């Protein structure tokens, strides 16, 4: 992002800080999903493990939908918390940051889903799936998409943020599908 100059870097850093702040709740829900799913698997209650995992994913997505609405509607005041009102670059940072925050709001739901799904998979002792999905989604899709849009097609900083969106959408789908498939298979094998 630094290649696009100080305005892009400032807007990027503020948006990443906001997204990281909101990410802490689904991260905690993901940790709880690990424990809850593992508890039920250990007790042989595989259907309950499946319900616990999907409930946690839904809770993570719901929270992130709320934060997406909040950060989108309050983006201007939020940016003013980070910036000096007398800064001559304020309007430029807020304008670019306003575009980035919309993309951050878009990926919030997927970011919540992927971190909780990864936690639910840990409860199944399935950590390899998250690694492989992360490689495929972030390095195989997100990075080339972002770089291609930013540098190849000239979308600049917004192109990099579309790479974030693409990578997070892909990993959320991959991990959620993996959790669903693994639990369905475990239930079928157990005959319950």
C-alpha positions as CSV (number, residue, x, y, z in Angstrom):
1,X,0.0,0.0,0.0
2,X,3.0,2.3,0.6
3,X,3.6,2.4,-3.1
4,X,0.5,4.5,-3.5
5,X,1.7,7.2,-1.2
6,X,0.9,8.6,2.3
7,X,-2.8,9.3,1.8
8,X,-3.5,5.7,0.6
9,X,-1.3,4.3,3.4
10,X,-3.1,6.4,6.1
11,X,-6.6,5.4,4.8
12,X,-5.5,1.8,4.6
13,X,-4.0,1.7,8.1
14,X,-7.1,3.3,9.6
15,X,-9.4,0.8,7.9
16,X,-7.3,-2.1,8.9
17,X,-7.3,-1.0,12.4
18,X,-11.1,-0.7,12.4
19,X,-11.5,-4.1,10.8
20,X,-9.0,-5.7,13.3
21,X,-10.9,-4.2,16.2
22,X,-14.2,-5.6,15.1
23,X,-12.5,-9.0,14.3
24,X,-11.8,-9.6,18.0
25,X,-15.4,-10.7,18.8
26,X,-15.6,-13.4,16.1
27,X,-12.1,-14.5,17.0
28,X,-13.4,-15.1,20.5
29,X,-16.5,-16.9,19.2
30,X,-14.1,-19.1,17.1
31,X,-12.2,-20.0,20.2
32,X,-15.5,-20.9,22.0
33,X,-16.5,-22.9,18.9
34,X,-13.3,-24.9,19.2
35,X,-14.1,-25.8,22.8
36,X,-17.8,-26.5,22.2
37,X,-17.4,-28.6,19.1
38,X,-14.5,-30.5,20.7
39,X,-16.6,-31.1,23.8
40,X,-19.5,-32.6,21.9
41,X,-17.2,-34.7,19.6
42,X,-15.4,-36.0,22.7
43,X,-18.8,-36.9,24.2
44,X,-20.0,-38.6,21.0
45,X,-22.7,-36.1,20.4
46,X,-21.8,-35.4,16.8
47,X,-25.1,-33.8,15.8
48,X,-24.7,-31.4,18.7
49,X,-21.2,-30.6,17.5
50,X,-22.5,-29.8,14.1
51,X,-25.2,-27.5,15.5
52,X,-22.7,-25.8,17.9
53,X,-20.3,-25.1,15.0
54,X,-23.0,-23.7,12.6
55,X,-24.6,-21.7,15.4
56,X,-21.2,-20.2,16.2
57,X,-20.6,-19.4,12.5
58,X,-24.0,-17.7,12.4
59,X,-23.3,-15.7,15.5
60,X,-19.9,-14.6,14.1
61,X,-21.6,-13.5,10.8
62,X,-24.4,-11.7,12.6
63,X,-22.0,-9.7,14.8
64,X,-20.0,-8.8,11.8
65,X,-23.1,-7.7,9.9
66,X,-23.8,-5.3,12.8
67,X,-20.3,-3.9,12.8
68,X,-20.4,-3.6,9.0
69,X,-23.5,-1.4,9.3
70,X,-22.0,0.6,12.1
71,X,-18.6,1.3,10.5
72,X,-20.3,2.2,7.2
73,X,-22.8,4.6,8.7
74,X,-20.2,6.1,11.1
75,X,-17.1,6.1,8.9
76,X,-16.6,9.8,8.8
77,X,-16.7,10.3,12.6
78,X,-14.5,7.2,13.0
79,X,-11.9,8.6,10.6
80,X,-11.9,11.9,12.5
81,X,-10.9,10.0,15.7
82,X,-7.7,9.1,14.0
83,X,-6.8,12.3,12.1
84,X,-6.0,15.9,13.1
85,X,-8.8,18.2,12.0
86,X,-6.2,20.7,10.8
87,X,-4.4,18.2,8.6
88,X,-4.5,19.5,5.0
89,X,-4.8,15.9,3.7
90,X,-7.8,15.1,5.9
91,X,-10.4,15.3,3.2
92,X,-8.3,13.1,0.8
93,X,-7.7,10.4,3.5
94,X,-11.4,10.4,4.5
95,X,-12.5,10.2,0.8
96,X,-10.3,7.2,0.0
97,X,-10.9,5.7,3.4
98,X,-14.6,5.9,2.8
99,X,-14.3,3.7,-0.2
100,X,-12.1,1.3,1.6
101,X,-14.4,1.1,4.6
102,X,-17.2,0.0,2.3
103,X,-15.1,-2.9,1.2
104,X,-14.1,-3.6,4.8
105,X,-17.8,-3.7,5.6
106,X,-18.3,-6.1,2.7
107,X,-15.7,-8.5,3.9
108,X,-16.7,-8.3,7.6
109,X,-19.3,-11.1,7.3
110,X,-16.9,-13.4,5.5
111,X,-14.1,-12.6,7.9
112,X,-16.3,-13.5,10.8
113,X,-17.4,-16.7,9.1
114,X,-13.9,-17.9,8.3
115,X,-12.4,-17.3,11.8
116,X,-15.3,-19.1,13.5
117,X,-15.3,-21.9,10.9
118,X,-11.6,-22.4,11.5
119,X,-12.3,-22.6,15.2
120,X,-15.1,-25.2,14.7
121,X,-12.7,-27.2,12.5
122,X,-10.1,-27.2,15.3
123,X,-12.8,-28.7,17.5
124,X,-12.9,-31.6,15.0
125,X,-9.0,-31.8,15.1
126,X,-9.0,-30.6,11.5
127,X,-6.3,-27.9,11.3
128,X,-4.8,-28.9,7.9
129,X,-8.0,-27.7,6.1
130,X,-7.6,-24.2,7.4
131,X,-3.9,-24.1,6.3
132,X,-4.6,-25.4,2.8
133,X,-7.7,-23.2,2.5
134,X,-5.6,-20.2,3.6
135,X,-2.9,-20.9,1.1
136,X,-5.5,-21.3,-1.7
137,X,-7.7,-18.3,-0.8
138,X,-5.1,-15.8,0.3
139,X,-2.1,-16.6,-1.9
140,X,-3.9,-18.3,-4.7
141,X,-6.8,-15.9,-5.1
142,X,-6.6,-12.8,-2.9
143,X,-3.0,-11.8,-3.6
144,X,-3.1,-12.2,-7.4
145,X,-6.6,-10.6,-7.5
146,X,-5.5,-7.6,-5.5
147,X,-2.2,-7.2,-7.3
148,X,-3.8,-7.6,-10.7
149,X,-6.5,-5.1,-9.9
150,X,-4.2,-2.6,-8.1
151,X,-1.2,-2.6,-10.4
152,X,-2.3,-4.5,-13.6
153,X,-5.6,-2.8,-14.2
154,X,-4.8,0.5,-12.4
155,X,-7.4,0.3,-9.6
156,X,-4.8,1.4,-7.1
157,X,-5.4,1.0,-3.4
158,X,-9.0,-0.1,-4.0
159,X,-7.8,-2.9,-6.1
160,X,-5.8,-4.3,-3.2
161,X,-8.8,-4.1,-1.0
162,X,-10.8,-6.1,-3.5
163,X,-8.1,-8.7,-3.1
164,X,-8.9,-8.8,0.6
165,X,-12.6,-9.3,-0.2
166,X,-11.9,-12.1,-2.7
167,X,-9.5,-14.0,-0.3
168,X,-11.9,-13.7,2.6
169,X,-15.0,-14.8,0.6
170,X,-13.1,-17.8,-0.7
171,X,-11.7,-18.9,2.7
172,X,-15.1,-18.4,4.4
173,X,-16.8,-20.6,1.9
174,X,-14.1,-23.3,1.9
175,X,-13.9,-23.6,5.7
176,X,-17.7,-23.5,6.2
177,X,-18.2,-26.2,3.5
178,X,-15.4,-28.3,5.0
179,X,-17.0,-28.1,8.5
180,X,-20.4,-29.1,7.0
181,X,-18.9,-32.0,5.0
182,X,-16.7,-33.3,7.9
183,X,-19.6,-33.3,10.4
184,X,-22.0,-34.9,8.0
185,X,-19.5,-37.6,7.2
186,X,-18.8,-38.2,11.0
187,X,-22.5,-38.4,11.7
188,X,-23.0,-40.9,8.8
189,X,-20.1,-43.1,9.9
190,X,-21.3,-43.1,13.5
191,X,-24.8,-44.1,12.3
192,X,-26.5,-41.5,14.6
